[in-house]
């Protein structure tokens, strides 16, 4: 049986394996981090600060880290970011105060700021424009594969031997992924040839303010607003409506199950035809699901909705990522990815503390707020910026460097 294109392409295959392992590390810990903080005496308000500080660190650093990856290559930022995250994860074993949890979460934010723009830009570096929807769908599926069983396993471990074993296990996985990145990305994640010519310095930052990119940036803000809003309260909400530790972990896995199974179809859809229709419909559907999460406080219903949301996201996220790459200048791909993720983290940081405040008023309010914000900003971004761009076939630059095309020809 012929393998999917994303697994035939050697550089992308390495990226996907490392991404899946990183997903395992996150999946083991993240469902239980806020619960652990609360169990150790951290207040709900401090948990909101903890979530927002993690996002603010990313907001401040992802753009400069993206620029750095254009200059020195992708490999070192990826590896160093993972090692920083591993160090912070180990620190949770002894964390026993709001200050310690907040500080460690900031350190993790620094690690992710180093890692994420470089990793996203690397995917663009090694894939052609007409395949990037599939590449980003594969990226999301790999991460989802890592998340698939890790939260459920984390729930079992938390109930049997305690959460400290989760922190230690996750840190060990992050160290292994960092080593794997240093070893296996040597030929594909070095400095880009265009940087050596000085072209990056001659491209002003106002190049990020063209209409095609503004639409993508608004959607990044809208999507990450949801992440921040629920980062501090999701596990608490499920626990408050009667979910067990296992069901809390399972709530993270249901999304991943759907994403993993449907990602090949979603990736092909992201590479076919105008993307603005799919972005508009998918985001409006997701906004409705977010509202229902709060209106129907039933654990089985929430788990089922997670499957539906994951299926929709297999079309939505690759469509947005592929659109962004198609209207980005390849000479400053790290900068564009850094700006995209920085603006997303701004949305998440704005909403992170807001989530706990709104939850304190009534559990349904953060869900209503998240759904409305996503729907309204999607309409503005897609109908004002992205739809005119797609109709005109706007592109900032031709497809990237010839080396990418030649490696991709072999993969086909």
C-alpha positions in Angstrom: 0.0 0.0 0.0 1.3 3.4 -1.0 2.1 5.7 2.0 0.5 9.2 2.2 2.6 11.9 0.7 3.5 13.4 4.1 5.2 10.1 5.0 7.0 9.7 1.7 8.7 13.1 2.1 11.9 12.3 4.2 12.4 15.7 5.9 8.7 16.1 6.7 8.6 12.5 8.1 11.2 13.4 10.7 9.3 16.5 11.7 6.1 14.5 12.1 7.8 11.9 14.3 9.3 14.5 16.6 6.0 16.4 16.7 4.1 13.2 17.8 6.6 12.7 20.6 6.2 16.3 21.7 2.4 15.8 21.7 2.9 12.8 24.1 4.9 15.1 26.5 2.2 17.7 26.5 -0.7 15.2 26.7 0.7 13.6 29.8 0.8 16.8 31.8 -1.5 19.5 30.6 -4.9 18.1 31.6 -3.7 17.9 35.2 -1.5 21.0 35.6 -4.2 23.4 36.8 -5.8 20.7 39.0 -2.4 20.1 40.6 -2.0 23.8 41.2 -5.4 24.0 42.9 -4.8 20.9 45.0 -1.6 22.5 46.3 -3.4 25.7 47.4 -3.2 27.9 44.4 -6.3 30.1 44.1 -8.5 30.3 41.0 -7.3 33.9 40.3 -3.6 32.8 40.6 -4.4 30.0 38.1 -5.6 32.6 35.7 -2.4 34.6 36.2 -0.5 31.3 35.7 -2.2 30.7 32.3 -1.9 34.3 31.1 1.8 34.6 32.1 2.6 31.5 30.0 0.9 33.1 27.0 2.4 36.5 27.6 5.9 35.0 27.5 5.1 33.6 24.1 3.5 36.8 22.9 6.6 38.8 23.7 9.2 36.3 22.3 7.7 34.4 19.4 8.3 37.2 16.8 12.0 37.8 17.8 12.5 34.0 17.9 11.0 33.6 14.5 13.4 36.3 13.1 16.3 34.5 14.9 15.4 31.2 13.2 15.6 33.0 9.8 19.2 33.9 10.7 20.6 30.8 12.4 18.4 28.1 11.1 15.5 26.1 12.7 17.4 23.3 14.4 18.9 25.0 17.5 15.7 27.0 18.4 13.7 23.8 18.2 16.1 21.8 20.4 16.8 24.6 23.0 13.1 25.3 23.3 12.4 21.7 24.1 15.1 21.5 26.7 13.9 24.7 28.4 10.4 23.2 28.6 11.8 20.0 30.0 13.5 21.9 32.8 10.4 23.7 33.7 8.3 20.5 33.7 10.7 18.9 36.2 10.2 21.9 38.4 6.5 21.2 38.9 7.5 18.2 41.1 8.5 20.6 43.9 6.2 23.5 43.1 4.1 24.4 46.1 3.1 28.0 45.8 1.4 30.3 43.3 4.7 32.1 42.6 6.5 28.9 41.8 3.7 27.6 39.4 3.6 31.0 37.7 7.4 31.2 37.3 7.6 27.7 35.8 4.8 28.4 33.5 6.6 31.5 32.2 9.7 29.4 31.6 7.6 27.0 29.6 6.3 29.9 27.6 9.8 30.9 26.8 10.6 27.4 25.6 7.6 27.2 23.4 8.4 30.7 21.9 11.8 29.3 20.8 10.3 26.1 19.4 7.0 26.9 17.7 7.8 29.6 15.0 10.9 27.7 14.0 9.0 24.4 13.6 6.2 26.0 11.6 8.7 27.8 9.4 10.6 24.5 8.9 7.5 22.9 7.5 7.2 25.7 4.9 10.9 25.4 4.1 10.6 21.7 3.1 7.3 21.7 1.3 5.9 23.3 -1.9 2.9 25.6 -1.8 0.5 23.1 -3.4 1.2 20.6 -0.7 1.2 22.7 2.4 -2.3 22.0 3.4 -1.4 18.3 3.5 1.8 19.1 5.3 0.1 21.1 8.0 -2.7 18.6 8.3 0.0 15.9 8.8 1.6 18.2 11.4 -1.7 18.5 13.3 -2.4 14.8 13.0 1.1 13.9 14.3 0.5 16.1 17.3 -2.9 14.6 17.8 -1.5 11.1 17.6 0.8 12.1 20.5 -2.1 13.5 22.4 -4.4 10.5 21.6 -3.4 8.2 24.5 -1.2 10.4 26.6 -4.0 12.2 28.5 -5.8 8.9 29.2 -2.5 7.4 30.3 -1.8 10.5 32.4 -5.1 10.0 34.1 -4.3 6.4 35.0 -0.9 7.4 36.3 -2.2 10.3 38.3 -4.7 8.0 40.0 -2.2 5.3 40.8 1.3 6.7 41.4 0.6 10.5 41.5 1.2 13.5 39.3 4.9 13.9 40.0 5.5 10.8 37.9 3.7 12.6 35.0 6.0 15.6 35.3 9.1 13.4 35.3 7.9 11.3 32.3 7.0 14.3 30.3 10.3 16.0 30.9 12.2 12.8 29.8 10.2 12.7 26.5 11.0 16.4 25.8 14.7 15.8 26.3 14.5 12.8 23.9 12.8 15.0 21.3 15.4 17.7 21.7 18.2 15.2 21.0 16.3 13.8 18.1 15.9 17.2 16.6 19.7 17.9 16.9 20.6 14.6 15.3 18.0 14.2 12.5 17.3 17.7 11.4 20.9 18.6 10.6 20.5 18.7 6.8 17.1 20.4 6.7 17.1 23.0 9.4 20.2 25.1 8.9 20.2 28.8 8.0 18.2 29.5 4.8 20.4 30.4 1.8 18.5 33.7 1.4 19.6 34.9 4.8 23.3 34.7 3.9 22.8 37.3 1.1 21.3 39.8 3.5 17.9 39.9 1.8 16.1 39.4 5.2 17.5 42.7 6.5 16.2 44.6 3.5 12.6 43.6 4.0 10.9 46.0 6.4 8.5 44.9 9.2 5.7 46.8 7.5 5.7 44.0 5.0 3.7 42.1 7.6 0.9 44.6 7.4 -0.5 43.8 3.9 -4.1 42.8 3.7 -3.6 39.1 3.0 -1.6 38.6 6.1 -3.9 40.8 8.3 -6.7 38.4 7.6 -4.6 35.4 8.8 -3.4 37.4 11.8 -7.0 38.2 12.9 -8.0 34.5 12.6 -4.9 33.6 14.7 -6.1 36.0 17.4 -9.6 34.6 17.3 -8.6 31.0 17.4 -6.1 31.4 20.2 -8.5 33.5 22.2 -10.3 30.3 22.8 -7.2 28.5 24.0 -6.4 31.2 26.5 -10.0 31.5 27.7 -10.2 27.8 28.6 -6.6 27.0 29.5 -7.2 27.7 33.1 -10.8 26.5 33.5 -11.4 23.5 31.2 -10.2 20.8 33.6 -11.8 22.5 36.5 -15.1 22.8 34.7 -15.1 19.1 33.9 -14.2 18.2 37.5 -17.0 20.5 38.7 -19.6 18.7 36.6 -18.5 15.3 37.9 -15.8 14.1 35.5 -13.2 11.7 36.8 -9.5 12.2 36.2 -9.8 9.6 33.4 -12.6 11.5 31.8 -10.7 14.8 32.1 -7.8 13.2 30.2 -10.2 11.6 27.7 -11.7 15.0 26.9 -8.4 16.0 25.5 -8.1 12.8 23.5 -11.5 12.9 21.8 -10.4 15.9 19.8 -7.2 14.2 18.9 -8.9 11.0 17.8 -11.1 12.8 15.2 -8.2 14.9 14.0 -5.9 11.9 13.5 -8.5 9.9 11.6 -9.8 12.7 9.3 -6.6 14.7 8.8 -5.7 13.2 5.4 -9.1 14.3 4.0 -8.9 17.7 5.7 -5.4 18.3 4.2 -6.5 17.5 0.7 -9.5 19.9 1.1 -7.1 22.6 2.3 -5.2 22.3 -0.9 -8.2 22.3 -3.2 -10.0 25.5 -4.3 -10.7 28.7 -2.4 -9.9 28.4 1.3 -12.1 31.3 2.5 -15.3 29.3 2.3 -13.9 26.5 4.4 -12.5 28.9 7.0 -15.8 30.8 7.3 -18.0 27.7 7.7 -15.6 25.7 9.9 -15.0 28.6 12.3 -18.7 29.3 12.6 -19.4 25.7 13.4 -16.7 25.6 16.0 -18.0 28.8 17.6 -21.4 27.1 18.0 -19.8 24.0 19.6 -17.9 26.2 22.1 -21.2 27.8 23.2 -22.9 24.3 23.5 -20.0 23.2 25.8 -21.2 25.6 28.4 -24.9 25.3 27.8 -25.0 21.4 28.2 -22.9 20.5 31.2 -22.9 16.8 30.5 -19.6 14.8 30.3 -20.8 12.4 27.6 -22.1 15.3 25.5 -18.8 17.2 25.9 -16.8 14.1 24.9 -19.0 13.7 21.8 -18.7 17.3 20.8 -14.9 17.0 21.1 -15.0 14.5 18.3 -17.1 16.8 16.2 -14.8 19.8 16.9 -11.7 17.7 16.0 -13.2 16.6 12.7 -14.0 20.2 11.7 -10.5 21.4 12.8 -8.9 19.0 10.3 -10.2 21.3 7.6 -10.0 24.6 9.4 -6.5 24.6 10.7 -4.6 23.3 7.6 -6.6 25.7 5.5 -5.5 28.7 7.6 -1.9 27.5 7.8 -1.7 26.8 4.0 -3.2 30.2 3.3 -0.7 32.0 5.5 2.2 30.2 3.8 0.9 31.0 0.3 0.8 34.8 1.0 4.1 34.9 2.9 7.5 36.0 1.5 9.7 32.9 1.8 12.7 35.0 2.7 11.1 36.0 6.0 9.1 32.9 6.7 10.3 32.7 10.3 9.3 36.3 10.8 5.8 35.7 9.4 5.3 32.6 11.5 6.6 34.5 14.6 4.1 37.3 13.9 1.3 34.9 13.3 1.9 33.0 16.5 2.6 36.2 18.5 -0.7 37.7 17.5 -2.4 34.4 18.4 -0.7 34.4 21.8 -1.8 38.0 22.3 -5.4 36.8 21.9 -4.8 33.9 24.3 -3.0 36.2 26.9 -5.9 38.7 26.8 -8.4 36.0 27.5 -6.5 33.7 29.9 -7.1 35.7 33.1 -10.6 36.6 31.7 -11.5 33.0 31.7 -11.2 32.5 35.4 -12.9 35.8 36.1 -15.9 34.9 33.9 -16.0 31.4 35.3 -16.3 32.8 38.8 -19.5 34.7 37.7 -21.1 31.6 36.0 -19.5 28.6 34.2 -21.5 29.3 31.0 -20.2 32.8 30.5 -16.7 32.0 29.2 -18.1 29.6 26.7 -20.6 32.2 25.4 -17.9 34.8 25.2 -15.5 32.5 23.3 -18.1 31.4 20.8 -19.2 35.0 20.0 -15.7 36.3 19.7 -14.6 33.5 17.3 -17.7 34.0 15.1 -17.5 37.8 14.9 -13.8 38.0 14.2 -14.0 35.2 11.7 -16.6 37.1 9.7 -14.4 40.2 9.7 -11.2 38.4 8.7 -12.6 36.2 6.0 -15.1 38.5 4.3 -13.0 41.7 4.6 -9.4 40.4 4.1 -9.1 36.8 3.0 -12.0 36.5 0.5 -10.8 39.4 -1.7 -7.3 38.0 -1.5 -8.3 34.5 -2.7 -10.6 35.9 -5.4 -7.6 37.9 -6.8 -5.1 35.0 -6.5 -2.8 37.3 -4.5 0.7 35.9 -3.7 3.6 37.8 -2.2 6.3 35.6 -3.7 6.7 32.6 -6.0 7.1 29.2 -4.3 10.3 28.9 -2.2 13.7 27.8 -3.0 14.7 25.3 -5.7 16.2 22.9 -3.1 12.7 22.4 -1.7 11.2 21.6 -5.0 13.9 19.1 -5.9 13.6 17.2 -2.7 9.8 17.1 -3.1 10.0 15.7 -6.6 11.9 12.7 -5.2 9.2 12.2 -2.6 6.4 12.0 -5.2 
